[in-house]
Amino acid sequence: MIFYKPIKHVMEESKLWQVGKVKWMITFFCFLLFMYKACECINQYMQLETVTKNSEERQENYPLPQVCISQAEISEDALEALNMSSYGYRYKGEWSSNVSDKTEEEICLNLSTKFE
């Protein structure tokens, strides 16, 4: 009778073993996936492949320039005259003014660098 285990105890052990087995399988799968992706990255690096995406689109589809060549600082006086802030203009995308009748395109041309 010393070696007798209740059936309930045996069932609990088998459930724990199954949970442990599932955890091990998930961990092993994640390790394999990591190694696969690491090998892909190393191969791409060793072959000196470019990792950028280039696309060409017609500029006529966009009224404002997609690549902006501008000075480091925008004139604070010009921004204050339009009741705009440098932070709002550059980072928040606030290109319209509530004190001027100028359109966004005119404001962009007014504030941007003049190439002559």
Backbone atoms as SQL, in Angstrom:
CREATE TABLE atoms (id INTEGER PRIMARY KEY, chain TEXT, resi INTEGER, resn TEXT, atom TEXT, x REAL, y REAL, z REAL);
INSERT INTO atoms VALUES
  (1, 'A', 1, 'MET', 'N', 0.795, -1.185, 0.000),
  (2, 'A', 1, 'MET', 'CA', 0.000, 0.000, 0.000),
  (3, 'A', 1, 'MET', 'C', 0.854, 1.274, 0.000),
  (4, 'A', 2, 'ILE', 'N', 2.124, 1.164, 0.282),
  (5, 'A', 2, 'ILE', 'CA', 2.999, 2.328, 0.331),
  (6, 'A', 2, 'ILE', 'C', 3.138, 2.944, -1.056),
  (7, 'A', 3, 'PHE', 'N', 3.167, 2.129, -2.112),
  (8, 'A', 3, 'PHE', 'CA', 3.392, 2.625, -3.465),
  (9, 'A', 3, 'PHE', 'C', 2.111, 3.058, -4.162),
  (10, 'A', 4, 'TYR', 'N', 0.999, 2.969, -3.502),
  (11, 'A', 4, 'TYR', 'CA', -0.282, 3.314, -4.097),
  (12, 'A', 4, 'TYR', 'C', -0.454, 4.831, -4.116),
  (13, 'A', 5, 'LYS', 'N', -0.768, 5.385, -5.287),
  (14, 'A', 5, 'LYS', 'CA', -1.046, 6.805, -5.408),
  (15, 'A', 5, 'LYS', 'C', -2.516, 6.958, -5.776),
  (16, 'A', 6, 'PRO', 'N', -3.171, 7.892, -5.192),
  (17, 'A', 6, 'PRO', 'CA', -4.562, 8.106, -5.580),
  (18, 'A', 6, 'PRO', 'C', -4.652, 8.526, -7.049),
  (19, 'A', 7, 'ILE', 'N', -5.736, 8.169, -7.691),
  (20, 'A', 7, 'ILE', 'CA', -5.923, 8.478, -9.119),
  (21, 'A', 7, 'ILE', 'C', -5.911, 9.987, -9.344),
  (22, 'A', 8, 'LYS', 'N', -6.478, 10.735, -8.421),
  (23, 'A', 8, 'LYS', 'CA', -6.508, 12.195, -8.559),
  (24, 'A', 8, 'LYS', 'C', -5.094, 12.768, -8.607),
  (25, 'A', 9, 'HIS', 'N', -4.202, 12.257, -7.792),
  (26, 'A', 9, 'HIS', 'CA', -2.820, 12.723, -7.765),
  (27, 'A', 9, 'HIS', 'C', -2.119, 12.395, -9.086),
  (28, 'A', 10, 'VAL', 'N', -2.363, 11.243, -9.637),
  (29, 'A', 10, 'VAL', 'CA', -1.760, 10.837, -10.912),
  (30, 'A', 10, 'VAL', 'C', -2.257, 11.748, -12.035),
  (31, 'A', 11, 'MET', 'N', -3.533, 12.089, -12.036),
  (32, 'A', 11, 'MET', 'CA', -4.090, 12.962, -13.066),
  (33, 'A', 11, 'MET', 'C', -3.483, 14.360, -12.986),
  (34, 'A', 12, 'GLU', 'N', -3.276, 14.872, -11.773),
  (35, 'A', 12, 'GLU', 'CA', -2.675, 16.186, -11.615),
  (36, 'A', 12, 'GLU', 'C', -1.249, 16.197, -12.141),
  (37, 'A', 13, 'GLU', 'N', -0.504, 15.135, -11.898),
  (38, 'A', 13, 'GLU', 'CA', 0.867, 15.053, -12.403),
  (39, 'A', 13, 'GLU', 'C', 0.889, 15.022, -13.921),
  (40, 'A', 14, 'SER', 'N', -0.034, 14.303, -14.532),
  (41, 'A', 14, 'SER', 'CA', -0.048, 14.222, -15.991),
  (42, 'A', 14, 'SER', 'C', -0.435, 15.569, -16.604),
  (43, 'A', 15, 'LYS', 'N', -1.322, 16.329, -15.958),
  (44, 'A', 15, 'LYS', 'CA', -1.681, 17.657, -16.451),
  (45, 'A', 15, 'LYS', 'C', -0.480, 18.590, -16.374),
  (46, 'A', 16, 'LEU', 'N', 0.242, 18.541, -15.264),
  (47, 'A', 16, 'LEU', 'CA', 1.432, 19.375, -15.125),
  (48, 'A', 16, 'LEU', 'C', 2.474, 18.998, -16.171),
  (49, 'A', 17, 'TRP', 'N', 2.613, 17.715, -16.433),
  (50, 'A', 17, 'TRP', 'CA', 3.575, 17.271, -17.441),
  (51, 'A', 17, 'TRP', 'C', 3.169, 17.782, -18.817),
  (52, 'A', 18, 'GLN', 'N', 1.873, 17.773, -19.130),
  (53, 'A', 18, 'GLN', 'CA', 1.395, 18.252, -20.428),
  (54, 'A', 18, 'GLN', 'C', 1.605, 19.759, -20.559),
  (55, 'A', 19, 'VAL', 'N', 1.335, 20.517, -19.497),
  (56, 'A', 19, 'VAL', 'CA', 1.554, 21.961, -19.537),
  (57, 'A', 19, 'VAL', 'C', 3.037, 22.258, -19.725),
  (58, 'A', 20, 'GLY', 'N', 3.877, 21.546, -19.022),
  (59, 'A', 20, 'GLY', 'CA', 5.320, 21.719, -19.172),
  (60, 'A', 20, 'GLY', 'C', 5.781, 21.392, -20.577),
  (61, 'A', 21, 'LYS', 'N', 5.204, 20.359, -21.162),
  (62, 'A', 21, 'LYS', 'CA', 5.563, 19.963, -22.523),
  (63, 'A', 21, 'LYS', 'C', 5.146, 21.034, -23.528),
  (64, 'A', 22, 'VAL', 'N', 3.960, 21.615, -23.359),
  (65, 'A', 22, 'VAL', 'CA', 3.493, 22.685, -24.251),
  (66, 'A', 22, 'VAL', 'C', 4.392, 23.913, -24.120),
  (67, 'A', 23, 'LYS', 'N', 4.749, 24.288, -22.882),
  (68, 'A', 23, 'LYS', 'CA', 5.644, 25.429, -22.680),
  (69, 'A', 23, 'LYS', 'C', 6.988, 25.191, -23.354),
  (70, 'A', 24, 'TRP', 'N', 7.508, 23.984, -23.237),
  (71, 'A', 24, 'TRP', 'CA', 8.794, 23.666, -23.861),
  (72, 'A', 24, 'TRP', 'C', 8.687, 23.744, -25.377),
  (73, 'A', 25, 'MET', 'N', 7.597, 23.246, -25.937),
  (74, 'A', 25, 'MET', 'CA', 7.418, 23.276, -27.398),
  (75, 'A', 25, 'MET', 'C', 7.312, 24.717, -27.903),
  (76, 'A', 26, 'ILE', 'N', 6.589, 25.574, -27.181),
  (77, 'A', 26, 'ILE', 'CA', 6.475, 26.980, -27.595),
  (78, 'A', 26, 'ILE', 'C', 7.829, 27.664, -27.510),
  (79, 'A', 27, 'THR', 'N', 8.562, 27.412, -26.441),
  (80, 'A', 27, 'THR', 'CA', 9.893, 28.003, -26.284),
  (81, 'A', 27, 'THR', 'C', 10.821, 27.541, -27.403),
  (82, 'A', 28, 'PHE', 'N', 10.795, 26.266, -27.736),
  (83, 'A', 28, 'PHE', 'CA', 11.638, 25.726, -28.800),
  (84, 'A', 28, 'PHE', 'C', 11.251, 26.327, -30.148),
  (85, 'A', 29, 'PHE', 'N', 9.942, 26.468, -30.419),
  (86, 'A', 29, 'PHE', 'CA', 9.486, 27.066, -31.670),
  (87, 'A', 29, 'PHE', 'C', 9.952, 28.517, -31.777),
  (88, 'A', 30, 'CYS', 'N', 9.835, 29.280, -30.692),
  (89, 'A', 30, 'CYS', 'CA', 10.288, 30.674, -30.695),
  (90, 'A', 30, 'CYS', 'C', 11.797, 30.761, -30.930),
  (91, 'A', 31, 'PHE', 'N', 12.545, 29.856, -30.329),
  (92, 'A', 31, 'PHE', 'CA', 13.996, 29.832, -30.538),
  (93, 'A', 31, 'PHE', 'C', 14.321, 29.551, -32.002),
  (94, 'A', 32, 'LEU', 'N', 13.637, 28.589, -32.600),
  (95, 'A', 32, 'LEU', 'CA', 13.873, 28.282, -34.020),
  (96, 'A', 32, 'LEU', 'C', 13.515, 29.471, -34.915),
  (97, 'A', 33, 'LEU', 'N', 12.410, 30.117, -34.624),
  (98, 'A', 33, 'LEU', 'CA', 12.011, 31.283, -35.408),
  (99, 'A', 33, 'LEU', 'C', 13.034, 32.407, -35.268),
  (100, 'A', 34, 'PHE', 'N', 13.523, 32.633, -34.048),
  (101, 'A', 34, 'PHE', 'CA', 14.551, 33.643, -33.831),
  (102, 'A', 34, 'PHE', 'C', 15.818, 33.323, -34.622),
  (103, 'A', 35, 'MET', 'N', 16.246, 32.078, -34.572),
  (104, 'A', 35, 'MET', 'CA', 17.463, 31.692, -35.289),
  (105, 'A', 35, 'MET', 'C', 17.296, 31.844, -36.796),
  (106, 'A', 36, 'TYR', 'N', 16.117, 31.503, -37.305),
  (107, 'A', 36, 'TYR', 'CA', 15.851, 31.640, -38.735),
  (108, 'A', 36, 'TYR', 'C', 15.952, 33.113, -39.152),
  (109, 'A', 37, 'LYS', 'N', 15.294, 33.994, -38.402),
  (110, 'A', 37, 'LYS', 'CA', 15.331, 35.419, -38.734),
  (111, 'A', 37, 'LYS', 'C', 16.741, 35.996, -38.554),
  (112, 'A', 38, 'ALA', 'N', 17.468, 35.539, -37.556),
  (113, 'A', 38, 'ALA', 'CA', 18.842, 36.002, -37.357),
  (114, 'A', 38, 'ALA', 'C', 19.718, 35.599, -38.542),
  (115, 'A', 39, 'CYS', 'N', 19.535, 34.380, -39.031),
  (116, 'A', 39, 'CYS', 'CA', 20.300, 33.933, -40.208),
  (117, 'A', 39, 'CYS', 'C', 19.943, 34.754, -41.438),
  (118, 'A', 40, 'GLU', 'N', 18.670, 35.079, -41.609),
  (119, 'A', 40, 'GLU', 'CA', 18.268, 35.927, -42.733),
  (120, 'A', 40, 'GLU', 'C', 18.948, 37.292, -42.657),
  (121, 'A', 41, 'CYS', 'N', 18.962, 37.886, -41.474),
  (122, 'A', 41, 'CYS', 'CA', 19.593, 39.197, -41.300),
  (123, 'A', 41, 'CYS', 'C', 21.092, 39.137, -41.570),
  (124, 'A', 42, 'ILE', 'N', 21.736, 38.116, -41.070),
  (125, 'A', 42, 'ILE', 'CA', 23.180, 37.977, -41.287),
  (126, 'A', 42, 'ILE', 'C', 23.480, 37.768, -42.764),
  (127, 'A', 43, 'ASN', 'N', 22.691, 36.932, -43.441),
  (128, 'A', 43, 'ASN', 'CA', 22.900, 36.721, -44.878),
  (129, 'A', 43, 'ASN', 'C', 22.709, 38.013, -45.659),
  (130, 'A', 44, 'GLN', 'N', 21.694, 38.772, -45.329),
  (131, 'A', 44, 'GLN', 'CA', 21.457, 40.038, -46.015),
  (132, 'A', 44, 'GLN', 'C', 22.614, 40.999, -45.763),
  (133, 'A', 45, 'TYR', 'N', 23.116, 41.040, -44.543),
  (134, 'A', 45, 'TYR', 'CA', 24.245, 41.907, -44.220),
  (135, 'A', 45, 'TYR', 'C', 25.510, 41.466, -44.975),
  (136, 'A', 46, 'MET', 'N', 25.760, 40.176, -45.006),
  (137, 'A', 46, 'MET', 'CA', 26.970, 39.671, -45.660),
  (138, 'A', 46, 'MET', 'C', 26.932, 39.869, -47.174),
  (139, 'A', 47, 'GLN', 'N', 25.740, 39.887, -47.767),
  (140, 'A', 47, 'GLN', 'CA', 25.625, 40.087, -49.211),
  (141, 'A', 47, 'GLN', 'C', 25.576, 41.566, -49.581),
  (142, 'A', 48, 'LEU', 'N', 25.685, 42.435, -48.570),
  (143, 'A', 48, 'LEU', 'CA', 25.692, 43.886, -48.747),
  (144, 'A', 48, 'LEU', 'C', 24.455, 44.372, -49.499),
  (145, 'A', 49, 'GLU', 'N', 23.297, 43.781, -49.197),
  (146, 'A', 49, 'GLU', 'CA', 22.060, 44.196, -49.839),
  (147, 'A', 49, 'GLU', 'C', 21.586, 45.524, -49.257),
  (148, 'A', 50, 'THR', 'N', 20.972, 46.328, -50.095),
  (149, 'A', 50, 'THR', 'CA', 20.427, 47.594, -49.653),
  (150, 'A', 50, 'THR', 'C', 19.131, 47.348, -48.888),
  (151, 'A', 51, 'VAL', 'N', 18.951, 48.067, -47.805),
  (152, 'A', 51, 'VAL', 'CA', 17.801, 47.849, -46.950),
  (153, 'A', 51, 'VAL', 'C', 16.868, 49.060, -47.003),
  (154, 'A', 52, 'THR', 'N', 16.833, 49.748, -48.117),
  (155, 'A', 52, 'THR', 'CA', 15.940, 50.892, -48.250),
  (156, 'A', 52, 'THR', 'C', 14.869, 50.580, -49.275),
  (157, 'A', 53, 'LYS', 'N', 13.819, 51.343, -49.222),
  (158, 'A', 53, 'LYS', 'CA', 12.723, 51.175, -50.168),
  (159, 'A', 53, 'LYS', 'C', 12.637, 52.433, -51.016),
  (160, 'A', 54, 'ASN', 'N', 12.715, 52.262, -52.300),
  (161, 'A', 54, 'ASN', 'CA', 12.605, 53.391, -53.218),
  (162, 'A', 54, 'ASN', 'C', 11.275, 53.311, -53.944),
  (163, 'A', 55, 'SER', 'N', 10.657, 54.453, -54.122),
  (164, 'A', 55, 'SER', 'CA', 9.434, 54.510, -54.919),
  (165, 'A', 55, 'SER', 'C', 9.416, 55.825, -55.672),
  (166, 'A', 56, 'GLU', 'N', 8.824, 55.794, -56.836),
  (167, 'A', 56, 'GLU', 'CA', 8.708, 56.997, -57.644),
  (168, 'A', 56, 'GLU', 'C', 7.238, 57.277, -57.889),
  (169, 'A', 57, 'GLU', 'N', 6.851, 58.507, -57.637),
  (170, 'A', 57, 'GLU', 'CA', 5.482, 58.932, -57.861),
  (171, 'A', 57, 'GLU', 'C', 5.516, 60.282, -58.554),
  (172, 'A', 58, 'ARG', 'N', 4.474, 60.582, -59.272),
  (173, 'A', 58, 'ARG', 'CA', 4.402, 61.850, -59.988),
  (174, 'A', 58, 'ARG', 'C', 4.154, 62.991, -58.994),
  (175, 'A', 59, 'GLN', 'N', 4.928, 64.060, -59.112),
  (176, 'A', 59, 'GLN', 'CA', 4.801, 65.193, -58.204),
  (177, 'A', 59, 'GLN', 'C', 3.483, 65.929, -58.413),
  (178, 'A', 60, 'GLU', 'N', 2.884, 65.792, -59.592),
  (179, 'A', 60, 'GLU', 'CA', 1.619, 66.476, -59.858),
  (180, 'A', 60, 'GLU', 'C', 0.509, 66.007, -58.916),
  (181, 'A', 61, 'ASN', 'N', 0.672, 64.820, -58.338),
  (182, 'A', 61, 'ASN', 'CA', -0.336, 64.292, -57.425),
  (183, 'A', 61, 'ASN', 'C', -0.281, 64.953, -56.054),
  (184, 'A', 62, 'TYR', 'N', 0.782, 65.671, -55.781),
  (185, 'A', 62, 'TYR', 'CA', 0.977, 66.285, -54.464),
  (186, 'A', 62, 'TYR', 'C', 1.249, 67.775, -54.639),
  (187, 'A', 63, 'PRO', 'N', 0.379, 68.641, -54.128),
  (188, 'A', 63, 'PRO', 'CA', 0.576, 70.078, -54.338),
  (189, 'A', 63, 'PRO', 'C', 1.774, 70.648, -53.575),
  (190, 'A', 64, 'LEU', 'N', 2.122, 70.058, -52.444),
  (191, 'A', 64, 'LEU', 'CA', 3.260, 70.541, -51.670),
  (192, 'A', 64, 'LEU', 'C', 4.416, 69.558, -51.816),
  (193, 'A', 65, 'PRO', 'N', 5.646, 70.022, -51.708),
  (194, 'A', 65, 'PRO', 'CA', 6.781, 69.122, -51.912),
  (195, 'A', 65, 'PRO', 'C', 6.853, 68.017, -50.860),
  (196, 'A', 66, 'GLN', 'N', 7.244, 66.834, -51.299),
  (197, 'A', 66, 'GLN', 'CA', 7.401, 65.735, -50.361),
  (198, 'A', 66, 'GLN', 'C', 8.785, 65.754, -49.731),
  (199, 'A', 67, 'VAL', 'N', 9.753, 66.276, -50.427),
  (200, 'A', 67, 'VAL', 'CA', 11.085, 66.462, -49.870),
  (201, 'A', 67, 'VAL', 'C', 11.265, 67.956, -49.705),
  (202, 'A', 68, 'CYS', 'N', 11.445, 68.370, -48.490),
  (203, 'A', 68, 'CYS', 'CA', 11.521, 69.798, -48.206),
  (204, 'A', 68, 'CYS', 'C', 12.968, 70.186, -47.936),
  (205, 'A', 69, 'ILE', 'N', 13.482, 71.064, -48.770),
  (206, 'A', 69, 'ILE', 'CA', 14.820, 71.611, -48.546),
  (207, 'A', 69, 'ILE', 'C', 14.606, 72.963, -47.894),
  (208, 'A', 70, 'SER', 'N', 15.014, 73.073, -46.650),
  (209, 'A', 70, 'SER', 'CA', 14.690, 74.271, -45.893),
  (210, 'A', 70, 'SER', 'C', 15.865, 74.649, -45.006),
  (211, 'A', 71, 'GLN', 'N', 15.796, 75.854, -44.518),
  (212, 'A', 71, 'GLN', 'CA', 16.814, 76.302, -43.590),
  (213, 'A', 71, 'GLN', 'C', 16.596, 75.641, -42.233),
  (214, 'A', 72, 'ALA', 'N', 17.610, 75.689, -41.396),
  (215, 'A', 72, 'ALA', 'CA', 17.514, 75.062, -40.082),
  (216, 'A', 72, 'ALA', 'C', 16.467, 75.742, -39.219),
  (217, 'A', 73, 'GLU', 'N', 16.350, 77.041, -39.324),
  (218, 'A', 73, 'GLU', 'CA', 15.387, 77.796, -38.521),
  (219, 'A', 73, 'GLU', 'C', 14.473, 78.589, -39.438),
  (220, 'A', 74, 'ILE', 'N', 13.203, 78.604, -39.099),
  (221, 'A', 74, 'ILE', 'CA', 12.231, 79.416, -39.823),
  (222, 'A', 74, 'ILE', 'C', 12.157, 80.763, -39.112),
  (223, 'A', 75, 'SER', 'N', 12.020, 81.799, -39.875),
  (224, 'A', 75, 'SER', 'CA', 11.972, 83.143, -39.305),
  (225, 'A', 75, 'SER', 'C', 10.823, 83.257, -38.317),
  (226, 'A', 76, 'GLU', 'N', 11.166, 83.559, -37.080),
  (227, 'A', 76, 'GLU', 'CA', 10.158, 83.708, -36.033),
  (228, 'A', 76, 'GLU', 'C', 9.228, 84.886, -36.317),
  (229, 'A', 77, 'ASP', 'N', 9.784, 85.934, -36.938),
  (230, 'A', 77, 'ASP', 'CA', 8.952, 87.100, -37.253),
  (231, 'A', 77, 'ASP', 'C', 7.863, 86.732, -38.251),
  (232, 'A', 78, 'ALA', 'N', 8.231, 85.966, -39.277),
  (233, 'A', 78, 'ALA', 'CA', 7.252, 85.555, -40.282),
  (234, 'A', 78, 'ALA', 'C', 6.191, 84.648, -39.661),
  (235, 'A', 79, 'LEU', 'N', 6.610, 83.769, -38.754),
  (236, 'A', 79, 'LEU', 'CA', 5.649, 82.882, -38.091),
  (237, 'A', 79, 'LEU', 'C', 4.720, 83.669, -37.160),
  (238, 'A', 80, 'GLU', 'N', 5.268, 84.627, -36.425),
  (239, 'A', 80, 'GLU', 'CA', 4.441, 85.423, -35.519),
  (240, 'A', 80, 'GLU', 'C', 3.428, 86.266, -36.290),
  (241, 'A', 81, 'ALA', 'N', 3.822, 86.759, -37.467),
  (242, 'A', 81, 'ALA', 'CA', 2.897, 87.546, -38.280),
  (243, 'A', 81, 'ALA', 'C', 1.701, 86.694, -38.721),
  (244, 'A', 82, 'LEU', 'N', 1.917, 85.388, -38.850),
  (245, 'A', 82, 'LEU', 'CA', 0.841, 84.473, -39.246),
  (246, 'A', 82, 'LEU', 'C', 0.184, 83.810, -38.044),
  (247, 'A', 83, 'ASN', 'N', 0.608, 84.187, -36.830),
  (248, 'A', 83, 'ASN', 'CA', 0.104, 83.596, -35.587),
  (249, 'A', 83, 'ASN', 'C', 0.331, 82.071, -35.576),
  (250, 'A', 84, 'MET', 'N', 1.554, 81.681, -35.907),
  (251, 'A', 84, 'MET', 'CA', 1.927, 80.269, -35.951),
  (252, 'A', 84, 'MET', 'C', 3.178, 80.066, -35.114),
  (253, 'A', 85, 'SER', 'N', 3.415, 78.812, -34.688),
  (254, 'A', 85, 'SER', 'CA', 4.635, 78.498, -33.946),
  (255, 'A', 85, 'SER', 'C', 5.525, 77.592, -34.792),
  (256, 'A', 86, 'SER', 'N', 6.808, 77.665, -34.526),
  (257, 'A', 86, 'SER', 'CA', 7.757, 76.826, -35.264),
  (258, 'A', 86, 'SER', 'C', 7.488, 75.348, -34.996),
  (259, 'A', 87, 'TYR', 'N', 7.195, 75.010, -33.733),
  (260, 'A', 87, 'TYR', 'CA', 6.915, 73.614, -33.377),
  (261, 'A', 87, 'TYR', 'C', 5.655, 73.113, -34.080),
  (262, 'A', 88, 'GLY', 'N', 4.619, 73.915, -34.076),
  (263, 'A', 88, 'GLY', 'CA', 3.373, 73.516, -34.731),
  (264, 'A', 88, 'GLY', 'C', 3.547, 73.368, -36.226),
  (265, 'A', 89, 'TYR', 'N', 4.325, 74.276, -36.833),
  (266, 'A', 89, 'TYR', 'CA', 4.545, 74.236, -38.279),
  (267, 'A', 89, 'TYR', 'C', 5.342, 73.008, -38.696),
  (268, 'A', 90, 'ARG', 'N', 6.425, 72.720, -37.945),
  (269, 'A', 90, 'ARG', 'CA', 7.316, 71.625, -38.338),
  (270, 'A', 90, 'ARG', 'C', 6.830, 70.252, -37.899),
  (271, 'A', 91, 'TYR', 'N', 6.325, 70.135, -36.687),
  (272, 'A', 91, 'TYR', 'CA', 6.074, 68.810, -36.127),
  (273, 'A', 91, 'TYR', 'C', 4.601, 68.426, -36.042),
  (274, 'A', 92, 'LYS', 'N', 3.735, 69.389, -35.888),
  (275, 'A', 92, 'LYS', 'CA', 2.314, 69.068, -35.779),
  (276, 'A', 92, 'LYS', 'C', 1.583, 69.180, -37.110),
  (277, 'A', 93, 'GLY', 'N', 2.220, 69.754, -38.116),
  (278, 'A', 93, 'GLY', 'CA', 1.590, 69.881, -39.421),
  (279, 'A', 93, 'GLY', 'C', 0.553, 70.987, -39.490),
  (280, 'A', 94, 'GLU', 'N', 0.686, 71.998, -38.663),
  (281, 'A', 94, 'GLU', 'CA', -0.236, 73.137, -38.686),
  (282, 'A', 94, 'GLU', 'C', 0.273, 74.139, -39.712),
  (283, 'A', 95, 'TRP', 'N', -0.249, 74.048, -40.917),
  (284, 'A', 95, 'TRP', 'CA', 0.230, 74.877, -42.013),
  (285, 'A', 95, 'TRP', 'C', -0.753, 75.972, -42.379),
  (286, 'A', 96, 'SER', 'N', -1.810, 76.121, -41.649),
  (287, 'A', 96, 'SER', 'CA', -2.770, 77.182, -41.971),
  (288, 'A', 96, 'SER', 'C', -2.771, 78.209, -40.844),
  (289, 'A', 97, 'SER', 'N', -3.180, 79.418, -41.205),
  (290, 'A', 97, 'SER', 'CA', -3.188, 80.517, -40.243),
  (291, 'A', 97, 'SER', 'C', -4.617, 81.031, -40.101),
  (292, 'A', 98, 'ASN', 'N', -4.971, 81.380, -38.860),
  (293, 'A', 98, 'ASN', 'CA', -6.314, 81.908, -38.644),
  (294, 'A', 98, 'ASN', 'C', -6.364, 83.430, -38.735),
  (295, 'A', 99, 'VAL', 'N', -5.222, 84.090, -38.956),
  (296, 'A', 99, 'VAL', 'CA', -5.207, 85.551, -39.075),
  (297, 'A', 99, 'VAL', 'C', -4.863, 86.002, -40.490),
  (298, 'A', 100, 'SER', 'N', -4.684, 85.072, -41.404),
  (299, 'A', 100, 'SER', 'CA', -4.293, 85.418, -42.763),
  (300, 'A', 100, 'SER', 'C', -5.214, 84.708, -43.746),
  (301, 'A', 101, 'ASP', 'N', -5.386, 85.347, -44.902),
  (302, 'A', 101, 'ASP', 'CA', -6.199, 84.744, -45.963),
  (303, 'A', 101, 'ASP', 'C', -5.359, 83.864, -46.885),
  (304, 'A', 102, 'LYS', 'N', -4.090, 83.709, -46.569),
  (305, 'A', 102, 'LYS', 'CA', -3.201, 82.918, -47.431),
  (306, 'A', 102, 'LYS', 'C', -3.553, 81.443, -47.335),
  (307, 'A', 103, 'THR', 'N', -3.392, 80.748, -48.455),
  (308, 'A', 103, 'THR', 'CA', -3.607, 79.307, -48.470),
  (309, 'A', 103, 'THR', 'C', -2.377, 78.609, -47.910),
  (310, 'A', 104, 'GLU', 'N', -2.475, 77.322, -47.692),
  (311, 'A', 104, 'GLU', 'CA', -1.333, 76.565, -47.173),
  (312, 'A', 104, 'GLU', 'C', -0.155, 76.621, -48.139),
  (313, 'A', 105, 'GLU', 'N', -0.437, 76.582, -49.440),
  (314, 'A', 105, 'GLU', 'CA', 0.639, 76.647, -50.438),
  (315, 'A', 105, 'GLU', 'C', 1.362, 77.993, -50.376),
  (316, 'A', 106, 'GLU', 'N', 0.587, 79.080, -50.239),
  (317, 'A', 106, 'GLU', 'CA', 1.201, 80.411, -50.153),
  (318, 'A', 106, 'GLU', 'C', 2.027, 80.557, -48.879),
  (319, 'A', 107, 'ILE', 'N', 1.544, 80.010, -47.777),
  (320, 'A', 107, 'ILE', 'CA', 2.302, 80.062, -46.521),
  (321, 'A', 107, 'ILE', 'C', 3.602, 79.276, -46.663),
  (322, 'A', 108, 'CYS', 'N', 3.531, 78.099, -47.299),
  (323, 'A', 108, 'CYS', 'CA', 4.736, 77.288, -47.513),
  (324, 'A', 108, 'CYS', 'C', 5.750, 78.055, -48.352),
  (325, 'A', 109, 'LEU', 'N', 5.282, 78.681, -49.431),
  (326, 'A', 109, 'LEU', 'CA', 6.199, 79.454, -50.286),
  (327, 'A', 109, 'LEU', 'C', 6.761, 80.660, -49.546),
  (328, 'A', 110, 'ASN', 'N', 5.969, 81.278, -48.694),
  (329, 'A', 110, 'ASN', 'CA', 6.404, 82.443, -47.942),
  (330, 'A', 110, 'ASN', 'C', 7.479, 82.093, -46.921),
  (331, 'A', 111, 'LEU', 'N', 7.329, 80.944, -46.267),
  (332, 'A', 111, 'LEU', 'CA', 8.265, 80.567, -45.193),
  (333, 'A', 111, 'LEU', 'C', 9.466, 79.762, -45.672),
  (334, 'A', 112, 'SER', 'N', 9.371, 79.163, -46.843),
  (335, 'A', 112, 'SER', 'CA', 10.452, 78.276, -47.283),
  (336, 'A', 112, 'SER', 'C', 11.617, 79.057, -47.855),
  (337, 'A', 113, 'THR', 'N', 12.724, 78.354, -48.011),
  (338, 'A', 113, 'THR', 'CA', 13.935, 78.960, -48.556),
  (339, 'A', 113, 'THR', 'C', 13.732, 79.325, -50.010),
  (340, 'A', 114, 'LYS', 'N', 14.198, 80.495, -50.384),
  (341, 'A', 114, 'LYS', 'CA', 14.083, 80.960, -51.773),
  (342, 'A', 114, 'LYS', 'C', 15.370, 80.598, -52.518),
  (343, 'A', 115, 'PHE', 'N', 15.242, 79.803, -53.565),
  (344, 'A', 115, 'PHE', 'CA', 16.385, 79.452, -54.402),
  (345, 'A', 115, 'PHE', 'C', 16.301, 80.280, -55.666),
  (346, 'A', 116, 'GLU', 'N', 17.287, 81.096, -55.890),
  (347, 'A', 116, 'GLU', 'CA', 17.275, 81.958, -57.084),
  (348, 'A', 116, 'GLU', 'C', 18.513, 81.757, -57.903);
